Structure formats: C-alpha cells, structure tokens
C-alpha cells in the first residue's frame, strides 16, 4: 500500500524536471531584505541614492513575487486545461483528509 510520502506531486511548472517555484521564491525574499537594509542605511546616513536603490529593489521584489506566486500558475493552468488536466489546490486537497 502506497503512503502519502511515496506519492510526491510533480510540479507542472518545471525546467528539466526541476520545479520553478523554489528557484524563483528566493528573489523576492532577497529583494525585500535589501529594501529593509537600504531603508535603515538611509535613516542613518541620509544618502538619497539609497532611496532610489530601495525603490528599484522594491519594484524587483514585487515583480518576482508575482512571478513566483501566481502568474506562472495561471499560465500553466490555461495550458493544462487545453490538455484536459486540472490543478488540484493543496489546501482543498488536504482539507478532507486531515493533512495526510
């Protein structure tokens, strides 16, 4: 009998078999940490170049967060619907079985 550990889900968003989400999620995290550091440095130095850097880092973090979080999934959802496959929502899938 197969346990839930043996039935690992395959990522539909992948490059050469490696899922894209874990590759992309580190970028917005890094950008947002850098924004915080730039803001702290601006507060102590008053250098206006740090404000510009913080703005660009924030924009980069927002763009990569959108890419990592949802845009890829919606693009792939359309592609999968054309093949007859459907995505299963993780939360809804685990809600009925108690997380097993």
N, CA, C and O atoms as a MOPAC input file, in Angstrom:
PM7 MOZYME 1SCF
protein

 N      0.83900 1    -1.18100 1     0.00000 1
 C      0.00000 1     0.00000 1     0.00000 1
 C      0.88600 1     1.24700 1     0.00000 1
 O      1.79200 1     1.37200 1     0.82400 1
 N      0.62600 1     2.14600 1    -0.90700 1
 C      1.43100 1     3.35600 1    -1.03700 1
 C      1.02700 1     4.37200 1     0.02100 1
 O     -0.16000 1     4.61100 1     0.24600 1
 N      2.01300 1     4.95800 1     0.66000 1
 C      1.73900 1     6.00700 1     1.63600 1
 C      1.80800 1     7.35600 1     0.92500 1
 O      2.19900 1     7.44600 1    -0.23900 1
 N      1.42100 1     8.39300 1     1.64700 1
 C      1.43800 1     9.72500 1     1.04400 1
 C      2.85700 1    10.19100 1     0.73700 1
 O      3.04200 1    11.06400 1    -0.11100 1
 N      3.85600 1     9.63400 1     1.40300 1
 C      5.23000 1    10.01800 1     1.13200 1
 C      5.72200 1     9.45600 1    -0.19900 1
 O      6.63900 1    10.00900 1    -0.80600 1
 N      5.12800 1     8.38300 1    -0.64500 1
 C      5.54500 1     7.77100 1    -1.89400 1
 C      4.85200 1     8.41300 1    -3.09100 1
 O      5.28000 1     8.20900 1    -4.22700 1
 N      3.80900 1     9.17200 1    -2.86400 1
 C      3.07000 1     9.80500 1    -3.95000 1
 C      3.39600 1    11.29300 1    -4.00700 1
 O      2.51300 1    12.12600 1    -3.80300 1
 N      4.63600 1    11.63200 1    -4.27700 1
 C      5.02700 1    13.03500 1    -4.35400 1
 C      4.40700 1    13.68000 1    -5.58100 1
 O      4.43700 1    13.10600 1    -6.67000 1
 N      3.84600 1    14.86500 1    -5.41300 1
 C      3.26700 1    15.54000 1    -6.57600 1
 C      4.36800 1    16.04900 1    -7.49900 1
 O      5.43200 1    16.46700 1    -7.04200 1
 N      4.10400 1    16.00900 1    -8.78600 1
 C      5.04100 1    16.54900 1    -9.76300 1
 C      4.64800 1    17.98300 1   -10.05400 1
 O      3.46600 1    18.30500 1   -10.17300 1
 N      5.63500 1    18.82800 1   -10.16600 1
 C      5.37200 1    20.22200 1   -10.49600 1
 C      5.11600 1    20.34900 1   -11.98300 1
 O      5.84700 1    19.79800 1   -12.80600 1
 N      4.06000 1    21.08900 1   -12.31800 1
 C      3.77400 1    21.30500 1   -13.73500 1
 C      4.60400 1    22.45800 1   -14.27400 1
 O      4.79900 1    22.56400 1   -15.48500 1
 N      5.09100 1    23.31600 1   -13.40300 1
 C      5.96500 1    24.40800 1   -13.80200 1
 C      7.38900 1    23.99100 1   -13.48900 1
 O      7.86100 1    24.17500 1   -12.36700 1
 N      8.07100 1    23.43400 1   -14.47100 1
 C      9.41000 1    22.93900 1   -14.21100 1
 C     10.31000 1    23.16500 1   -15.42000 1
 O      9.85000 1    23.31100 1   -16.55200 1
 N     11.59100 1    23.18800 1   -15.13900 1
 C     12.62200 1    23.26700 1   -16.16700 1
 C     13.52400 1    22.06400 1   -15.96600 1
 O     14.15300 1    21.92200 1   -14.91800 1
 N     13.58800 1    21.21400 1   -16.95200 1
 C     14.40300 1    19.99900 1   -16.91200 1
 C     14.06300 1    19.15200 1   -15.68600 1
 O     14.94700 1    18.54900 1   -15.07900 1
 N     12.78800 1    19.11100 1   -15.32900 1
 C     12.34700 1    18.29600 1   -14.20600 1
 C     12.47600 1    18.94800 1   -12.84200 1
 O     12.09300 1    18.34700 1   -11.83800 1
 N     13.00800 1    20.17000 1   -12.78000 1
 C     13.16900 1    20.87300 1   -11.51000 1
 C     12.08300 1    21.93900 1   -11.39800 1
 O     11.90600 1    22.72900 1   -12.32600 1
 N     11.34600 1    21.97900 1   -10.27500 1
 C     10.25000 1    22.95100 1   -10.12800 1
 C     10.75500 1    24.39100 1   -10.14800 1
 O     11.82700 1    24.69000 1    -9.62200 1
 N      9.97100 1    25.28000 1   -10.76200 1
 C     10.36900 1    26.67600 1   -10.91500 1
 C     10.14700 1    27.47800 1    -9.63100 1
 O     10.95000 1    28.35700 1    -9.31800 1
 N      9.08800 1    27.19800 1    -8.88600 1
 C      8.76100 1    27.99600 1    -7.70100 1
 C      9.92200 1    28.08800 1    -6.71100 1
 O     10.25300 1    29.19600 1    -6.28800 1
 N     10.56300 1    26.97100 1    -6.31800 1
 C     11.68600 1    27.10300 1    -5.38500 1
 C     12.84900 1    27.91100 1    -5.94900 1
 O     13.62100 1    28.50100 1    -5.19200 1
 N     12.97800 1    27.94200 1    -7.27500 1
 C     14.04000 1    28.75000 1    -7.88500 1
 C     13.71600 1    30.24000 1    -7.80400 1
 O     14.61200 1    31.06000 1    -7.60800 1
 N     12.44200 1    30.59000 1    -7.95400 1
 C     12.06300 1    31.99900 1    -8.01700 1
 C     11.78200 1    32.62800 1    -6.65400 1
 O     11.95000 1    33.83700 1    -6.49400 1
 N     11.36600 1    31.84800 1    -5.68700 1
 C     10.90200 1    32.42400 1    -4.42600 1
 C     12.02900 1    33.09200 1    -3.63100 1
 O     11.76300 1    33.94400 1    -2.78400 1
 N     13.25700 1    32.72000 1    -3.89000 1
 C     14.36000 1    33.34000 1    -3.15200 1
 C     14.61500 1    34.78700 1    -3.58300 1
 O     15.16000 1    35.57200 1    -2.80700 1
 N     14.23300 1    35.14500 1    -4.79600 1
 C     14.49300 1    36.50500 1    -5.28000 1
 C     13.66000 1    37.56700 1    -4.56100 1
 O     14.23400 1    38.55300 1    -4.09800 1
 N     12.33000 1    37.41800 1    -4.44200 1
 C     11.59700 1    38.47200 1    -3.71500 1
 C     12.01500 1    38.56500 1    -2.25500 1
 O     12.04300 1    39.66100 1    -1.69600 1
 N     12.33400 1    37.46100 1    -1.63900 1
 C     12.78400 1    37.49100 1    -0.24000 1
 C     14.06500 1    38.31200 1    -0.13200 1
 O     14.19100 1    39.16500 1     0.74600 1
 N     15.00600 1    38.05100 1    -1.02400 1
 C     16.27800 1    38.78100 1    -1.00700 1
 C     16.06500 1    40.26800 1    -1.30300 1
 O     16.66700 1    41.12700 1    -0.65800 1
 N     15.20900 1    40.56400 1    -2.27700 1
 C     14.94200 1    41.97000 1    -2.60600 1
 C     14.32800 1    42.70500 1    -1.42200 1
 O     14.72600 1    43.83100 1    -1.12300 1
 N     13.36500 1    42.08800 1    -0.74700 1
 C     12.69600 1    42.76500 1     0.36800 1
 C     13.63600 1    42.95400 1     1.55800 1
 O     13.54200 1    43.95800 1     2.26400 1
 N     14.53100 1    42.01000 1     1.78600 1
 C     15.53900 1    42.18800 1     2.84300 1
 C     16.47100 1    43.33600 1     2.48100 1
 O     16.83100 1    44.14000 1     3.34100 1
 N     16.86200 1    43.41700 1     1.21200 1
 C     17.73800 1    44.50800 1     0.76200 1
 C     17.03600 1    45.86000 1     0.87600 1
 O     17.68000 1    46.85900 1     1.19700 1
 N     15.72700 1    45.91100 1     0.61900 1
 C     14.96500 1    47.15500 1     0.80100 1
 C     15.03700 1    47.60900 1     2.25200 1
 O     15.26200 1    48.78600 1     2.53400 1
 N     14.84700 1    46.67300 1     3.16000 1
 C     14.90300 1    46.99700 1     4.58600 1
 C     16.29000 1    47.52900 1     4.97300 1
 O     16.40300 1    48.49900 1     5.72200 1
 N     17.33000 1    46.89000 1     4.46100 1
 C     18.69500 1    47.32900 1     4.76800 1
 C     18.95600 1    48.71900 1     4.18100 1
 O     19.57400 1    49.55900 1     4.83500 1
 N     18.49200 1    48.96400 1     2.96000 1
 C     18.65700 1    50.29700 1     2.35600 1
 C     17.90900 1    51.36100 1     3.15100 1
 O     18.40900 1    52.47300 1     3.32200 1
 N     16.73200 1    51.03300 1     3.63100 1
 C     15.96200 1    51.99100 1     4.42200 1
 C     16.66500 1    52.31100 1     5.74700 1
 O     16.70000 1    53.46200 1     6.18100 1
 N     17.21700 1    51.28800 1     6.37000 1
 C     17.96900 1    51.53300 1     7.60900 1
 C     19.21300 1    52.37600 1     7.34000 1
 O     19.53600 1    53.27900 1     8.11100 1
 N     19.91000 1    52.07600 1     6.24200 1
 C     21.11000 1    52.84300 1     5.90000 1
 C     20.74400 1    54.28600 1     5.56700 1
 O     21.48000 1    55.20200 1     5.93300 1
 N     19.62200 1    54.50900 1     4.87900 1
 C     19.18700 1    55.87400 1     4.57400 1
 C     18.87300 1    56.64100 1     5.84700 1
 O     19.19000 1    57.82400 1     5.97100 1
 N     18.25000 1    55.95700 1     6.78400 1
 C     17.88900 1    56.63100 1     8.04000 1
 C     19.13100 1    57.11800 1     8.78600 1
 O     19.11600 1    58.17400 1     9.41700 1
 N     20.20900 1    56.32700 1     8.70300 1
 C     21.40100 1    56.72600 1     9.44400 1
 C     22.32300 1    57.65200 1     8.65000 1
 O     23.05300 1    58.44500 1     9.24500 1
 N     22.30200 1    57.56500 1     7.29900 1
 C     23.22700 1    58.38900 1     6.52000 1
 C     22.55000 1    59.55800 1     5.81400 1
 O     23.18000 1    60.59800 1     5.62300 1
 N     21.29300 1    59.42000 1     5.42500 1
 C     20.59900 1    60.47100 1     4.69500 1
 C     20.95100 1    60.52000 1     3.21700 1
 O     20.57700 1    61.47000 1     2.53000 1
 N     21.65300 1    59.53200 1     2.71800 1
 C     22.04800 1    59.47900 1     1.30500 1
 C     20.82500 1    59.17300 1     0.44600 1
 O     20.20100 1    58.12300 1     0.59800 1
 N     20.48000 1    60.09600 1    -0.46200 1
 C     19.27400 1    59.91700 1    -1.27400 1
 C     19.43200 1    58.82600 1    -2.33300 1
 O     18.43300 1    58.35300 1    -2.87500 1
 N     20.63700 1    58.42700 1    -2.63000 1
 C     20.84800 1    57.31500 1    -3.55500 1
 C     20.27600 1    56.01900 1    -3.00700 1
 O     19.87500 1    55.13900 1    -3.76900 1
 N     20.23800 1    55.90400 1    -1.69900 1
 C     19.66200 1    54.71000 1    -1.07400 1
 C     18.14700 1    54.65700 1    -1.26400 1
 O     17.56700 1    53.57200 1    -1.31100 1
 N     17.50900 1    55.81300 1    -1.37100 1
 C     16.06700 1    55.85200 1    -1.63200 1
 C     15.78600 1    55.30800 1    -3.03000 1
 O     14.85400 1    54.53000 1    -3.23200 1
 N     16.60500 1    55.73000 1    -3.99000 1
 C     16.45900 1    55.22800 1    -5.36000 1
 C     16.69000 1    53.72400 1    -5.40900 1
 O     15.92300 1    52.99000 1    -6.03200 1
 N     17.74000 1    53.27500 1    -4.75500 1
 C     18.04100 1    51.83600 1    -4.72000 1
 C     16.91000 1    51.06500 1    -4.07100 1
 O     16.53500 1    49.98900 1    -4.53900 1
 N     16.36600 1    51.61000 1    -2.99700 1
 C     15.26500 1    50.95100 1    -2.30200 1
 C     14.03400 1    50.84100 1    -3.19200 1
 O     13.34100 1    49.82300 1    -3.17800 1
 N     13.76500 1    51.88200 1    -3.95900 1
 C     12.62300 1    51.85000 1    -4.88000 1
 C     12.78300 1    50.78300 1    -5.95100 1
 O     11.83700 1    50.05300 1    -6.24600 1
 N     13.97900 1    50.68800 1    -6.53800 1
 C     14.22500 1    49.66900 1    -7.55300 1
 C     14.17000 1    48.26300 1    -6.96100 1
 O     13.63500 1    47.34300 1    -7.57900 1
 N     14.71900 1    48.10500 1    -5.77700 1
 C     14.67200 1    46.79000 1    -5.12500 1
 C     13.23700 1    46.39300 1    -4.79300 1
 O     12.86000 1    45.23000 1    -4.93800 1
 N     12.44300 1    47.35500 1    -4.35100 1
 C     11.04700 1    47.07000 1    -4.04800 1
 C     10.29200 1    46.65900 1    -5.31000 1
 O      9.50900 1    45.70900 1    -5.28500 1
 N     10.52400 1    47.37000 1    -6.40600 1
 C      9.87700 1    47.01200 1    -7.67300 1
 C     10.29900 1    45.60600 1    -8.11700 1
 O      9.46600 1    44.80900 1    -8.54700 1
 N     11.58700 1    45.31200 1    -8.00900 1
 C     12.06500 1    43.98000 1    -8.36700 1
 C     11.47100 1    42.90200 1    -7.49100 1
 O     11.13500 1    41.81900 1    -7.97000 1
 N     11.33800 1    43.19400 1    -6.20000 1
 C     10.73400 1    42.22400 1    -5.28800 1
 C      9.27900 1    41.96700 1    -5.60300 1
 O      8.82300 1    40.82500 1    -5.54100 1
 N      8.54400 1    43.00600 1    -5.93700 1
 C      7.13200 1    42.83700 1    -6.26800 1
 C      6.94900 1    42.05500 1    -7.56900 1
 O      6.08500 1    41.18200 1    -7.65800 1
 N      7.76300 1    42.37200 1    -8.57300 1
 C      7.65600 1    41.65900 1    -9.84900 1
 C      7.99000 1    40.18400 1    -9.67800 1
 O      7.26300 1    39.32100 1   -10.17000 1
 N      9.08300 1    39.88800 1    -8.98600 1
 C      9.45900 1    38.47700 1    -8.81500 1
 C      8.50400 1    37.74200 1    -7.88600 1
 O      8.32000 1    36.53300 1    -8.02900 1
 N      7.88900 1    38.44800 1    -6.93400 1
 C      6.89800 1    37.79800 1    -6.07200 1
 C      5.66600 1    37.40600 1    -6.87400 1
 O      5.10600 1    36.32900 1    -6.67200 1
 N      5.24400 1    38.27700 1    -7.78400 1
 C      4.09800 1    37.95300 1    -8.63300 1
 C      4.42400 1    36.76100 1    -9.52400 1
 O      3.60100 1    35.86200 1    -9.69600 1
 N      5.62400 1    36.75800 1   -10.08800 1
 C      6.02000 1    35.63600 1   -10.93700 1
 C      6.09300 1    34.33100 1   -10.15200 1
 O      5.60700 1    33.29600 1   -10.60700 1
 N      6.70200 1    34.38700 1    -8.97400 1
 C      6.85500 1    33.17500 1    -8.18000 1
 C      5.52800 1    32.70300 1    -7.60600 1
 O      5.32600 1    31.50500 1    -7.40500 1
 N      4.62800 1    33.63600 1    -7.34400 1
 C      3.41000 1    33.27400 1    -6.65200 1
 C      2.22000 1    32.87900 1    -7.48600 1
 O      1.46400 1    31.99500 1    -7.08400 1
 N      2.02500 1    33.49400 1    -8.62600 1
 C      0.77100 1    33.20200 1    -9.26600 1
 C      0.71500 1    33.25400 1   -10.76600 1
 O     -0.04600 1    32.50900 1   -11.38300 1
 N      1.49700 1    34.11100 1   -11.36500 1
 C      1.38600 1    34.27400 1   -12.80900 1
 C      1.74100 1    32.98100 1   -13.52600 1
 O      1.05000 1    32.56900 1   -14.45800 1
 N      2.81300 1    32.34900 1   -13.09300 1
 C      3.20400 1    31.09000 1   -13.73000 1
 C      2.12500 1    30.03500 1   -13.57400 1
 O      1.85900 1    29.26600 1   -14.49700 1
 N      1.50500 1    30.00100 1   -12.40600 1
 C      0.45800 1    29.00500 1   -12.17600 1
 C     -0.73900 1    29.24600 1   -13.09700 1
 O     -1.29900 1    28.30000 1   -13.65100 1
 N     -1.12900 1    30.51100 1   -13.25900 1
 C     -2.28100 1    30.78200 1   -14.11300 1
 C     -1.96900 1    30.50700 1   -15.58100 1
 O     -2.83100 1    30.03400 1   -16.32200 1
 N     -0.74700 1    30.79800 1   -16.00200 1
 C     -0.35500 1    30.48900 1   -17.37500 1
 C     -0.39300 1    28.97900 1   -17.60300 1
 O     -0.90800 1    28.50100 1   -18.61400 1
 N      0.15400 1    28.25100 1   -16.65700 1
 C      0.17600 1    26.79500 1   -16.80000 1
 C     -1.21500 1    26.19600 1   -16.67500 1
 O     -1.50400 1    25.17300 1   -17.29700 1
 N     -2.08400 1    26.81600 1   -15.87900 1
 C     -3.44500 1    26.31600 1   -15.74100 1
 C     -4.14900 1    26.34500 1   -17.09700 1
 O     -4.84300 1    25.39500 1   -17.45900 1
 N     -3.96900 1    27.43600 1   -17.84700 1
 C     -4.57500 1    27.51800 1   -19.17200 1
 C     -4.01700 1    26.44300 1   -20.10000 1
 O     -4.75400 1    25.83300 1   -20.87500 1
 N     -2.71000 1    26.21900 1   -20.01000 1
 C     -2.09400 1    25.20800 1   -20.85800 1
 C     -2.60100 1    23.81200 1   -20.48700 1
 O     -2.84400 1    22.98600 1   -21.36600 1
 N     -2.75900 1    23.55200 1   -19.19600 1
 C     -3.23100 1    22.23500 1   -18.76600 1
 C     -4.68700 1    22.00800 1   -19.12500 1
 O     -5.07000 1    20.89100 1   -19.47300 1
 N     -5.50000 1    23.04600 1   -19.04700 1
 C     -6.90800 1    22.88500 1   -19.40900 1
 C     -7.05200 1    22.49300 1   -20.86600 1
 O     -7.97300 1    21.76000 1   -21.22600 1
 N     -6.15900 1    22.97300 1   -21.69800 1
 C     -6.23000 1    22.60400 1   -23.10900 1
 C     -5.87600 1    21.13500 1   -23.31800 1
 O     -6.26700 1    20.54400 1   -24.32500 1
 N     -5.13600 1    20.53300 1   -22.37200 1
 C     -4.80300 1    19.11100 1   -22.47200 1
 C     -5.78800 1    18.23800 1   -21.71000 1
 O     -5.71100 1    17.01200 1   -21.79600 1
 N     -6.71600 1    18.84200 1   -20.96300 1
 C     -7.70500 1    18.07500 1   -20.22400 1
 C     -7.31600 1    17.79600 1   -18.78000 1
 O     -8.07500 1    17.14400 1   -18.06300 1
 N     -6.15300 1    18.27100 1   -18.33000 1
 C     -5.72700 1    18.08200 1   -16.94300 1
 C     -6.15600 1    19.28400 1   -16.11200 1
 O     -6.38100 1    20.36800 1   -16.65100 1
 N     -6.26900 1    19.09600 1   -14.80200 1
 C     -6.66800 1    20.18300 1   -13.90600 1
 C     -5.73000 1    20.22400 1   -12.71300 1
 O     -5.22500 1    19.19300 1   -12.27100 1
 N     -5.49800 1    21.43100 1   -12.19500 1
 C     -4.68700 1    21.59300 1   -10.99700 1
 C     -5.52400 1    21.27900 1    -9.76500 1
 O     -6.72200 1    21.56000 1    -9.73100 1
 N     -4.89700 1    20.70600 1    -8.77100 1
 C     -5.55800 1    20.44400 1    -7.50600 1
 C     -5.01200 1    21.43900 1    -6.50000 1
 O     -3.79800 1    21.57200 1    -6.34800 1
 N     -5.89500 1    22.13200 1    -5.81900 1
 C     -5.44500 1    23.07300 1    -4.80000 1
 C     -4.98900 1    22.29300 1    -3.58500 1
 O     -5.69800 1    21.41100 1    -3.10100 1
 N     -3.81500 1    22.61500 1    -3.09600 1
 C     -3.23300 1    21.88100 1    -1.97900 1
 C     -4.09900 1    21.99200 1    -0.73600 1
 O     -4.35500 1    20.99100 1    -0.06700 1
 N     -4.55300 1    23.19600 1    -0.42000 1
 C     -5.36500 1    23.36200 1     0.77800 1
 C     -6.66100 1    22.58000 1     0.70200 1
 O     -7.05300 1    21.93800 1     1.67700 1
 N     -7.32300 1    22.62200 1    -0.42300 1
 C     -8.58100 1    21.88900 1    -0.57600 1
 C     -8.33100 1    20.38900 1    -0.60200 1
 O     -9.14800 1    19.60300 1    -0.12200 1
 N     -7.19800 1    20.00300 1    -1.16500 1
 C     -6.88100 1    18.56900 1    -1.23100 1
 C     -6.60500 1    17.97400 1     0.14000 1
 O     -6.95000 1    16.82100 1     0.40000 1
 N     -5.98100 1    18.76000 1     1.02500 1
 C     -5.65500 1    18.27100 1     2.36200 1
 C     -6.76900 1    18.51000 1     3.37000 1
 O     -6.74800 1    17.93600 1     4.45800 1
 N     -7.72700 1    19.33800 1     3.03000 1
 C     -8.78100 1    19.67900 1     3.99000 1
 C     -9.60600 1    18.44400 1     4.36500 1
 O     -9.98500 1    18.28300 1     5.52500 1
 N     -9.88000 1    17.58800 1     3.40700 1
 C    -10.73000 1    16.43800 1     3.68000 1
 C    -10.03100 1    15.27700 1     4.34800 1
 O    -10.68100 1    14.45000 1     4.98800 1
 N     -8.70400 1    15.19600 1     4.21300 1
 C     -8.00200 1    14.02900 1     4.77000 1
 C     -7.20900 1    14.35300 1     6.01800 1
 O     -6.43500 1    13.51600 1     6.48400 1
 N     -7.37700 1    15.53700 1     6.57000 1
 C     -6.68100 1    15.89600 1     7.80000 1
 C     -5.18100 1    16.08900 1     7.61900 1
 O     -4.42600 1    15.96800 1     8.58300 1
 N     -4.73500 1    16.38800 1     6.39700 1
 C     -3.32300 1    16.62400 1     6.13900 1
 C     -2.53300 1    15.38100 1     5.85100 1
 O     -1.30700 1    15.44200 1     5.76200 1
 N     -3.19300 1    14.25000 1     5.70200 1
 C     -2.47600 1    13.00100 1     5.43600 1
 C     -2.16000 1    12.83800 1     3.99000 1
 O     -1.55800 1    11.83800 1     3.59800 1

